């Protein structure tokens, strides 16, 4: 338990409560049982191992030439192996002290953790993620529409999903977005994958699918400082020690420079996809994920954090 993070979260909650006539009382504790006893809802957002653990997960995977990210690839599996036992223990305490409570899981890897907790608590565990909603809002805003007035057709779950339709006043307006390069340039996911790529899919993929569609580029982009190390060093004003796996490859891409800055990606001179091209999802059986065809166009932005 981090007292500093506990105080930061309580400060945010008190700020959210300010200005309301009858806000809920905010209290803090470092004892799990005290926090759970008699609860109706449990919001679970934990980071087992802290940012140092995340940094290790990302770096070890990247130094082996694999995707190093906290929810995806080898890095995500490592984070899940560390987190799932703790999440299960939390679920067991909820079952004992607040058996009627609903658990809302926001801990990554959300799919693994939610499934593990459901084995203890059944259907009273809900896994959530803000990335699908963010995608819908960005797509609606690009079209000049109020996100509250559109109805999305989102296929998949959390990070593994695609926006396949966006209905406004009874009409699907997503095809208009996909057909217009200028409009697509206003959507972060379209800049990440490239307009020809999203048109070939006929849908807007969640940003985390970048790690599957562009595995090679994602590994290259992460060969410098990882997202975890940037967050960790910003908190400690020092860089965590590197794992002794093998020497770092020279970085081949440039990711996000820091919180709040624009994402950039140097676009190699790769041919644009032909009009009748298909994404490599349909590549020949038996090919490895890292062996991509000569297309698609290289992404114009860095991978999601």
C-alpha positions as CSV (number, residue, x, y, z in Angstrom):
1,X,0.0,0.0,0.0
2,X,1.3,3.4,-1.0
3,X,0.2,6.1,1.5
4,X,1.1,8.8,-1.0
5,X,-1.1,7.4,-3.7
6,X,-3.9,6.8,-1.2
7,X,-3.8,10.5,-0.2
8,X,-3.7,11.5,-3.9
9,X,-6.8,9.5,-4.7
10,X,-8.7,10.7,-1.6
11,X,-7.9,14.3,-2.6
12,X,-9.4,13.7,-6.0
13,X,-12.5,12.1,-4.5
14,X,-13.0,15.0,-2.1
15,X,-12.6,17.4,-5.0
16,X,-15.3,15.5,-7.0
17,X,-17.6,15.7,-4.0
18,X,-17.2,19.4,-3.5
19,X,-20.2,21.4,-4.7
20,X,-22.7,18.7,-4.3
21,X,-25.5,19.1,-1.7
22,X,-25.3,15.7,-0.2
23,X,-22.0,14.1,-1.3
24,X,-20.8,10.7,0.0
25,X,-18.3,10.9,2.9
26,X,-14.7,10.0,1.9
27,X,-12.6,8.1,4.4
28,X,-9.4,6.2,3.9
29,X,-7.7,3.2,5.4
30,X,-4.8,0.9,4.6
31,X,-6.6,-2.2,5.9
32,X,-8.4,-4.1,3.2
33,X,-10.9,-5.8,5.5
34,X,-11.9,-2.4,7.0
35,X,-12.5,-1.0,3.5
36,X,-14.6,-4.0,2.3
37,X,-16.8,-4.7,5.3
38,X,-20.4,-3.9,4.4
39,X,-19.6,-2.4,1.0
40,X,-22.2,-2.4,-1.7
41,X,-19.8,-1.6,-4.5
42,X,-16.0,-2.3,-4.8
43,X,-14.0,-0.4,-7.4
44,X,-10.7,-2.3,-7.9
45,X,-7.8,-0.5,-9.5
46,X,-4.5,-1.9,-8.2
47,X,-0.9,-2.1,-9.6
48,X,0.9,-5.1,-8.0
49,X,4.6,-4.4,-8.0
50,X,4.2,-0.7,-8.7
51,X,5.7,1.1,-11.7
52,X,9.0,-0.7,-11.1
53,X,7.2,-4.0,-11.8
54,X,5.6,-2.6,-14.9
55,X,8.9,-1.4,-16.1
56,X,10.5,-4.8,-15.7
57,X,7.6,-6.5,-17.5
58,X,8.0,-4.2,-20.5
59,X,11.8,-4.2,-20.7
60,X,12.3,-8.0,-20.3
61,X,9.8,-8.6,-23.1
62,X,11.3,-6.0,-25.4
63,X,14.8,-7.2,-24.9
64,X,13.6,-10.6,-26.1
65,X,12.1,-9.0,-29.2
66,X,8.5,-9.4,-27.9
67,X,5.7,-6.9,-27.2
68,X,6.4,-5.2,-23.9
69,X,3.2,-3.5,-22.7
70,X,1.2,-3.8,-19.5
71,X,-1.9,-5.4,-21.0
72,X,-0.7,-7.0,-24.3
73,X,1.8,-9.6,-25.3
74,X,4.5,-11.0,-23.1
75,X,4.5,-7.9,-20.9
76,X,0.8,-8.3,-20.3
77,X,1.1,-11.9,-19.5
78,X,3.9,-11.1,-16.9
79,X,1.7,-8.4,-15.4
80,X,-1.2,-10.8,-15.2
81,X,0.8,-13.5,-13.5
82,X,1.8,-11.0,-10.8
83,X,-1.7,-9.5,-10.4
84,X,-4.2,-12.4,-10.7
85,X,-3.2,-14.0,-7.3
86,X,-3.7,-10.7,-5.5
87,X,-7.0,-10.0,-7.3
88,X,-8.2,-13.5,-6.3
89,X,-7.4,-12.8,-2.7
90,X,-9.3,-9.5,-2.9
91,X,-12.3,-11.4,-4.4
92,X,-12.1,-13.9,-1.5
93,X,-12.2,-11.2,1.1
94,X,-15.2,-9.5,-0.8
95,X,-17.0,-12.9,-0.7
96,X,-16.5,-13.1,3.1
97,X,-17.0,-9.5,4.2
98,X,-19.4,-8.1,1.5
99,X,-21.0,-11.0,-0.3
100,X,-23.7,-8.9,-1.9
101,X,-21.3,-6.3,-3.3
102,X,-20.7,-5.6,-7.0
103,X,-17.1,-5.5,-8.0
104,X,-16.1,-3.1,-10.8
105,X,-12.6,-4.1,-12.0
106,X,-10.4,-1.5,-13.6
107,X,-7.2,-3.4,-13.0
108,X,-5.2,-4.5,-16.1
109,X,-4.9,-6.9,-17.8
110,X,-8.7,-6.4,-17.4
111,X,-9.8,-9.6,-19.2
112,X,-7.5,-11.9,-17.2
113,X,-8.2,-10.2,-13.8
114,X,-12.0,-10.0,-14.3
115,X,-12.2,-13.7,-15.3
116,X,-10.2,-14.7,-12.3
117,X,-12.3,-12.7,-9.9
118,X,-15.5,-14.1,-11.5
119,X,-14.4,-17.6,-10.5
120,X,-14.8,-16.5,-6.9
121,X,-17.7,-14.0,-7.1
122,X,-19.6,-15.1,-10.2
123,X,-21.6,-12.6,-12.2
124,X,-21.1,-9.8,-9.6
125,X,-17.8,-8.8,-11.2
126,X,-17.8,-6.3,-14.1
127,X,-14.7,-5.5,-16.1
128,X,-14.6,-2.0,-17.5
129,X,-12.3,0.0,-19.8
130,X,-12.5,3.6,-21.0
131,X,-10.8,3.1,-24.4
132,X,-14.0,2.0,-26.3
133,X,-15.9,5.0,-25.0
134,X,-13.0,7.3,-25.9
135,X,-12.9,5.9,-29.5
136,X,-16.7,6.5,-29.9
137,X,-16.3,10.1,-28.6
138,X,-13.4,10.8,-30.9
139,X,-15.2,9.4,-33.9
140,X,-18.4,11.4,-33.2
141,X,-16.4,14.6,-32.5
142,X,-14.6,14.2,-35.9
143,X,-18.0,14.2,-37.6
144,X,-19.1,17.3,-35.6
145,X,-21.7,15.2,-33.7
146,X,-22.6,15.1,-30.0
147,X,-21.3,11.8,-28.6
148,X,-24.3,11.6,-26.4
149,X,-26.6,11.4,-29.4
150,X,-24.9,8.6,-31.4
151,X,-25.3,4.9,-31.0
152,X,-22.1,2.9,-31.5
153,X,-21.8,-0.6,-33.0
154,X,-18.8,-1.8,-31.0
155,X,-17.7,-5.4,-31.6
156,X,-15.4,-7.1,-29.0
157,X,-14.5,-6.4,-25.4
158,X,-12.5,-3.6,-23.9
159,X,-9.1,-3.4,-25.7
160,X,-10.0,-6.2,-28.2
161,X,-12.7,-4.5,-30.3
162,X,-13.6,-2.6,-33.4
163,X,-16.1,0.3,-34.0
164,X,-18.1,-1.1,-36.9
165,X,-21.0,1.4,-36.9
166,X,-22.0,4.8,-35.6
167,X,-25.7,5.6,-35.9
168,X,-27.0,9.1,-35.8
169,X,-30.7,9.8,-36.3
170,X,-31.2,6.4,-37.8
171,X,-28.3,6.5,-40.2
172,X,-24.8,4.9,-40.0
173,X,-22.4,7.8,-40.4
174,X,-19.2,5.7,-39.9
175,X,-18.8,5.2,-43.7
176,X,-18.6,9.0,-44.2
177,X,-15.9,9.2,-41.6
178,X,-13.9,6.3,-43.2
179,X,-14.1,7.8,-46.7
180,X,-12.7,11.3,-45.7
181,X,-9.0,11.6,-45.0
182,X,-9.4,15.0,-43.4
183,X,-12.0,13.7,-41.0
184,X,-9.9,10.6,-40.2
185,X,-7.0,12.9,-39.4
186,X,-9.0,14.1,-36.4
187,X,-9.3,10.6,-34.9
188,X,-6.3,9.3,-32.9
189,X,-6.9,5.7,-33.9
190,X,-7.0,6.6,-37.6
191,X,-3.7,8.5,-37.3
192,X,-2.2,5.5,-35.5
193,X,-3.2,2.9,-38.1
194,X,-3.4,5.0,-41.2
195,X,-6.5,5.9,-43.3
196,X,-6.0,3.1,-45.9
197,X,-5.7,0.6,-43.1
198,X,-9.0,1.5,-41.4
199,X,-10.7,1.6,-44.8
200,X,-9.5,-1.9,-45.6
201,X,-10.9,-3.1,-42.3
202,X,-14.2,-1.2,-42.8
203,X,-14.0,-0.4,-39.1
204,X,-12.1,1.7,-36.6
205,X,-10.0,-0.6,-34.4
206,X,-9.3,0.0,-30.8
207,X,-5.8,1.5,-30.4
208,X,-4.5,-1.5,-28.5
209,X,-4.9,-3.7,-31.6
210,X,-1.9,-1.8,-32.9
211,X,0.2,-4.4,-30.9
212,X,-1.3,-7.2,-33.0
213,X,-1.5,-5.5,-36.4
214,X,1.9,-3.8,-36.1
215,X,3.8,-6.1,-33.8
216,X,7.2,-5.4,-35.4
217,X,6.7,-1.6,-35.3
218,X,5.5,-1.8,-31.7
219,X,8.6,-3.7,-30.6
220,X,10.8,-1.2,-32.4
221,X,9.0,1.8,-30.9
222,X,9.4,0.4,-27.4
223,X,13.1,-0.3,-27.7
224,X,13.9,3.0,-26.1
225,X,12.3,4.2,-22.9
226,X,9.1,2.4,-22.1
227,X,5.9,4.0,-20.9
228,X,6.5,2.4,-17.5
229,X,10.0,3.8,-17.2
230,X,8.9,7.2,-18.1
231,X,6.1,7.2,-15.5
232,X,8.5,5.8,-12.9
233,X,11.3,8.2,-13.5
234,X,8.8,11.1,-13.4
235,X,7.9,10.0,-9.9
236,X,11.4,9.3,-8.6
237,X,13.5,11.7,-10.7
238,X,15.7,8.8,-11.5
239,X,15.8,6.0,-14.1
240,X,15.2,2.4,-12.8
241,X,18.0,-0.1,-13.3
242,X,17.9,-2.1,-16.5
243,X,17.3,-5.8,-16.4
244,X,20.4,-7.7,-17.3
245,X,18.9,-9.7,-20.1
246,X,20.8,-8.4,-23.1
247,X,22.1,-5.1,-24.6
248,X,19.5,-2.7,-25.8
249,X,19.0,-2.4,-29.5
250,X,19.2,1.1,-30.9
251,X,15.8,2.7,-31.0
252,X,14.1,2.7,-34.4
253,X,11.1,4.8,-33.6
254,X,10.1,7.7,-31.4
255,X,7.1,7.4,-29.1
256,X,5.3,10.0,-27.0
257,X,7.7,12.5,-25.5
258,X,5.8,12.9,-22.3
259,X,2.4,13.4,-20.7
260,X,0.2,15.7,-22.8
261,X,2.4,15.9,-25.8
262,X,1.5,14.9,-29.3
263,X,2.2,11.4,-30.5
264,X,4.6,11.2,-33.4
265,X,6.0,8.4,-35.6
266,X,8.6,8.7,-38.3
267,X,6.8,7.3,-41.4
268,X,9.1,5.1,-43.5
269,X,8.8,5.2,-47.3
270,X,6.4,2.3,-47.4
271,X,4.0,1.9,-50.4
272,X,0.4,2.7,-49.8
273,X,-2.0,-0.2,-49.8
274,X,-3.6,-1.0,-53.1
275,X,-7.3,-0.4,-53.3
276,X,-8.2,-4.1,-53.3
277,X,-5.7,-5.0,-50.6
278,X,-6.7,-6.9,-47.5
279,X,-5.2,-6.5,-44.0
280,X,-2.7,-9.3,-43.0
281,X,-5.3,-10.8,-40.7
282,X,-6.0,-13.1,-43.6
283,X,-2.3,-14.0,-44.2
284,X,-1.4,-17.5,-45.1
285,X,-1.7,-20.1,-42.4
286,X,1.6,-21.0,-40.8
287,X,3.2,-17.5,-41.1
288,X,4.6,-16.0,-38.0
289,X,3.0,-12.8,-36.5
290,X,6.3,-10.9,-37.0
291,X,6.5,-11.7,-40.8
292,X,4.2,-9.0,-42.2
293,X,3.6,-8.5,-45.9
294,X,5.2,-5.5,-47.6
295,X,2.2,-3.4,-46.7
296,X,0.1,-2.0,-44.8
297,X,1.2,1.6,-44.7
298,X,3.4,2.4,-41.7
299,X,1.4,4.0,-38.8
300,X,1.6,7.7,-38.4
301,X,1.7,7.7,-34.6
302,X,3.2,5.9,-31.7
303,X,1.6,2.9,-30.0
304,X,-0.9,3.4,-27.1
305,X,0.6,3.5,-23.6
